Amino acid sequence: MKKNIILPLLIFSVLTAKSQGMDLLDDEEEVPTTNYISATFKTNRVVNGHSIETVAKREFDFKISHRFGFLSTGAYELFGLDQANIRIGGDYGITDNINVGFGRSTFGKTFDGFTKYKFLKQSSGVKKMPISAVWVSHIAVTSLKWSQPLRENKFSDRVSYVHQLLVARKFSEGLSIQLSPTLVHKNLVDSANRNNDIISIGVGLRQKITSRTTINLEYYYVPTGQLESSKTNALSIGFDIETGGHVFQFFLTNATAPFEKGFITDTQAKWLDGDIRFGFNIARVFNF
């Protein structure tokens, strides 16, 4: 009788000890980690403006930005295809979080450069961070001939600066939203009544369609009273396609300039008047 009782107890004890040992091994294997969110946007531009995405260390992201003329010009101008504004430039990753970039645009014959620093990354797990945040400082220099060459003209009059705080969150696998508080400083303005400093707020939205395509919306609002009444806010709608090492961005916009100071403070076209440009950005990443 005792043997009949002892044998099941021994079997139960062995199985229990084995189960507890496996649980301890599982606990050791399941080390808490931090999971960083990736691909908040498809590329490092929403449409015209920067997104919170950065280029990886020792990568060079070569970009061609092309904006045709207004669709409202009609058939004679082939609905804007006979006209073009182009920027050629690139972004380089000093580290995964620090980028520099440069470019040259036909708009205002402008040379531009920037530095970009990602100091917060959205994450879950041990380190929880609800947002990603990036700081961008941008400089633009126009090389147009002086409109009044006989007066005293300074090189500094050609220069403008832009500072931006980009804050974004990836709410789901499909939806990302970015806010971009922006300060534009112009060394030279049209009259003494104009401010050298212009405040703006940008909103960017990305909605995923498939694993390789997204729809983007970008709007930069400038509070009234800072610019001439003829100036308007830049609104853009884009469609991104990723193909291997290339990202193609096709979009409609009322902005002409492909750099921050230009599309934030120099846009004059209105969507309701049909003053819409078709454009595209092409990006190719090279490793060094």
C-alpha positions in Angstrom: 0.0 0.0 0.0 2.8 2.4 0.9 4.6 1.6 -2.4 1.4 2.4 -4.3 1.3 5.9 -2.6 5.1 6.7 -2.7 5.5 5.9 -6.4 2.9 8.5 -7.7 4.4 11.1 -5.2 7.9 10.6 -6.6 6.7 11.0 -10.2 4.7 14.1 -9.3 7.8 15.6 -7.5 10.1 15.0 -10.4 7.6 16.5 -12.9 7.1 19.5 -10.7 10.8 20.1 -10.2 11.3 19.8 -14.0 8.5 22.3 -14.7 9.9 24.8 -12.2 13.3 24.5 -13.7 12.0 25.2 -17.2 10.1 28.2 -15.8 13.3 29.6 -14.3 15.1 29.1 -17.6 12.2 31.0 -19.4 12.5 33.8 -16.8 16.2 34.0 -17.5 15.7 34.1 -21.3 12.9 36.8 -21.2 15.1 39.7 -20.4 13.2 43.0 -20.5 14.2 45.1 -23.6 13.6 48.4 -25.2 11.9 48.4 -28.6 12.5 51.4 -30.8 9.9 52.4 -33.4 11.1 52.5 -37.0 9.7 53.9 -40.3 7.5 56.6 -38.8 7.8 58.1 -42.4 8.9 56.4 -45.6 11.8 58.9 -46.1 13.4 61.9 -44.5 11.0 64.3 -46.2 7.2 64.5 -45.6 6.8 66.3 -48.9 8.6 69.6 -49.0 9.7 69.7 -45.4 11.8 67.4 -43.2 10.4 64.4 -41.4 11.9 63.0 -38.2 13.7 60.2 -40.2 17.5 60.4 -40.5 20.0 58.8 -42.8 22.1 56.1 -41.2 25.8 56.5 -40.4 28.0 56.8 -43.5 25.0 56.8 -45.9 24.5 59.5 -48.5 20.9 60.1 -49.6 21.1 61.8 -53.0 18.0 63.7 -53.9 16.5 65.4 -56.9 13.4 67.5 -56.2 11.4 68.6 -59.3 8.4 70.9 -59.4 6.7 71.7 -62.7 4.7 74.8 -63.5 1.0 75.5 -62.5 -1.6 73.2 -63.9 -3.7 76.3 -64.4 -1.4 77.5 -67.2 -3.3 75.3 -69.6 -2.5 73.4 -72.7 -0.1 76.0 -74.2 2.3 75.3 -71.3 1.3 71.6 -71.3 -0.3 72.2 -67.9 2.9 73.2 -66.3 5.3 70.6 -67.9 7.1 73.3 -69.9 8.3 74.9 -66.7 10.3 73.6 -63.8 11.9 74.4 -60.5 14.6 71.9 -59.4 16.7 71.2 -56.3 19.7 68.8 -56.4 21.3 67.9 -53.1 21.7 65.2 -50.5 21.8 64.2 -46.8 24.8 62.5 -45.2 24.8 60.5 -41.9 27.7 61.5 -39.6 26.0 59.2 -37.1 22.6 57.5 -37.1 21.2 60.5 -35.3 23.3 63.4 -36.7 22.9 64.4 -40.4 24.1 67.2 -42.5 22.8 68.2 -45.9 23.2 70.6 -48.8 21.6 71.5 -52.1 21.1 74.1 -54.8 17.8 75.2 -56.2 16.8 77.1 -59.3 14.3 79.1 -57.2 16.2 82.2 -56.3 19.4 80.5 -57.4 19.6 79.4 -53.8 22.3 77.3 -52.1 21.2 75.7 -48.8 22.6 73.6 -46.1 21.4 72.1 -42.8 22.2 70.1 -39.7 19.7 67.6 -38.2 19.9 66.0 -34.8 17.5 63.3 -33.5 17.5 63.4 -29.7 14.4 61.4 -28.9 13.2 58.1 -30.3 9.8 56.7 -29.8 10.0 53.4 -27.9 8.3 50.8 -25.7 9.5 48.3 -23.2 12.0 49.2 -20.5 12.5 52.7 -21.8 9.1 54.2 -22.8 9.1 57.2 -25.0 5.8 58.3 -26.7 7.4 60.5 -29.4 10.4 61.0 -31.6 11.9 64.5 -31.7 14.4 66.1 -34.1 16.1 69.5 -34.2 16.9 71.0 -37.7 18.9 74.2 -38.3 18.9 75.4 -41.9 20.7 78.1 -43.8 19.9 79.4 -47.3 21.9 81.9 -49.5 20.4 83.4 -52.7 22.9 84.1 -55.5 20.5 86.3 -57.6 22.0 89.5 -59.0 21.2 92.5 -56.8 18.0 94.2 -57.9 19.5 97.6 -56.9 23.3 97.2 -57.6 24.1 100.8 -56.9 23.1 100.8 -53.3 25.3 99.3 -50.5 24.6 95.6 -50.6 26.0 93.1 -48.1 26.5 89.4 -48.4 24.6 88.9 -45.2 21.5 90.3 -46.9 21.4 87.2 -49.1 21.2 84.9 -46.0 18.2 83.5 -44.2 17.9 80.9 -41.4 15.3 78.3 -40.3 15.1 76.5 -37.0 12.6 73.6 -36.5 11.6 71.3 -33.8 10.1 68.1 -35.3 7.9 66.0 -33.0 6.3 62.9 -34.4 4.4 59.8 -33.2 3.7 56.6 -35.0 0.2 55.8 -33.7 -0.1 52.5 -35.5 1.5 50.5 -38.3 -0.3 52.7 -40.8 -0.7 56.2 -39.2 2.0 58.7 -38.3 1.6 62.4 -37.4 4.3 65.1 -37.1 4.2 68.7 -35.7 6.9 71.1 -36.8 7.1 74.4 -34.9 9.3 76.6 -37.0 11.2 80.0 -36.8 12.3 81.6 -40.0 14.8 84.6 -39.9 15.4 86.8 -42.9 18.4 89.1 -42.7 16.8 91.3 -45.3 13.1 92.1 -45.7 11.2 94.2 -48.2 10.4 97.1 -45.9 10.8 98.4 -42.4 7.2 97.3 -41.6 8.0 93.6 -42.1 9.3 91.3 -39.4 12.7 89.6 -39.8 11.4 86.7 -37.8 8.4 84.6 -38.9 6.8 81.9 -36.8 5.1 79.0 -38.5 3.7 75.6 -37.5 3.8 72.6 -39.9 1.6 69.5 -39.7 2.6 66.2 -41.5 0.5 63.1 -41.8 1.4 59.7 -43.3 -1.1 56.9 -44.0 0.3 53.6 -45.1 -1.5 51.9 -48.0 0.7 48.9 -48.6 4.1 47.8 -47.4 5.7 50.0 -50.1 3.3 52.8 -50.6 2.0 55.7 -48.5 -0.1 58.8 -48.8 1.3 62.0 -47.2 -0.3 65.3 -46.3 1.7 68.4 -45.3 0.6 71.9 -44.3 2.5 74.9 -43.1 0.5 77.5 -41.4 1.9 81.1 -40.9 -0.3 83.2 -38.6 -1.6 86.3 -40.3 0.1 89.7 -40.1 3.7 88.3 -40.5 3.8 88.2 -44.3 2.4 90.2 -47.3 -1.3 89.7 -48.0 -0.3 88.0 -51.3 1.5 85.2 -49.5 -0.4 81.9 -48.8 0.2 78.8 -46.7 1.9 75.8 -48.4 -0.3 72.7 -48.8 0.9 69.5 -50.3 -0.5 66.0 -50.9 2.0 63.3 -51.8 2.2 59.6 -52.7 5.3 57.6 -51.8 6.6 54.5 -53.5 9.6 52.5 -52.3 11.5 50.3 -54.7 14.6 48.8 -53.3 17.2 51.6 -52.7 14.9 54.2 -54.3 12.0 56.2 -52.9 9.8 58.1 -55.3 7.5 60.8 -54.0 4.9 62.2 -56.3 2.8 65.1 -55.1 0.6 68.1 -55.8 1.5 71.4 -54.1 1.0 75.2 -54.3 4.6 75.8 -53.2 7.3 76.6 -55.7 10.5 76.5 -53.6 11.8 73.1 -52.4 13.5 74.5 -49.3 12.1 75.7 -46.0 12.5 79.5 -46.1 11.1 79.4 -49.7 8.0 77.3 -49.3 7.1 78.7 -45.8 7.4 82.4 -46.6 7.4 82.8 -50.4 4.4 80.7 -51.5 1.8 82.9 -53.3 -0.3 80.3 -55.2 -3.8 79.2 -54.1 -5.3 75.8 -54.5 -8.8 77.2 -55.1 -7.4 79.2 -58.1 -6.0 76.1 -59.7 -2.5 77.2 -59.0 -1.2 73.7 -58.2 2.1 72.2 -59.2 2.8 68.6 -59.9 6.2 67.4 -58.7 8.3 64.6 -57.6 11.3 63.8 -55.3 13.7 61.0 -56.2 16.0 59.6 -53.5 18.9 57.1 -53.9 20.9 55.9 -50.9 24.7 55.2 -51.2 26.8 53.6 -48.6 30.4 54.7 -47.8 
